[in-house]
């Protein structure tokens, strides 16, 4: 793949990302945001996180401890760190790091 193709691809992705971010400002302008959009802004982050957890754990097998301990410990640590620190970055990093370490050690 040539450098030109890569550059054009990056520019298109940047443009699409910027458009997605700016669309709400074009649609709503200075008007008050509708109540259903505010509601979705409150409930969707938790719903998406829940779906991601289910997706990540859906193939977990419980036939041997090697198959489920890293994922289970990672999820538990993520929940504990989130409850204590209330910072998604810390909790996701802690869970991911312990998960990757346990994958290599166990």
Residue pairs with C-beta under 8 A, 6 or more apart in sequence:
28 34
28 37
53 75
56 71
57 71
57 75
60 67
60 68
60 71
60 72
61 67
61 68
62 68
65 106
66 106
69 102
69 106
70 98
70 99
70 102
70 103
70 106
71 99
73 98
73 99
73 102
74 95
74 96
74 98
74 99
74 102
75 95
77 94
77 95
77 98
78 91
78 92
78 94
78 95
79 91
81 87
81 90
81 91
81 94
81 95
82 88
82 90
82 91
85 91
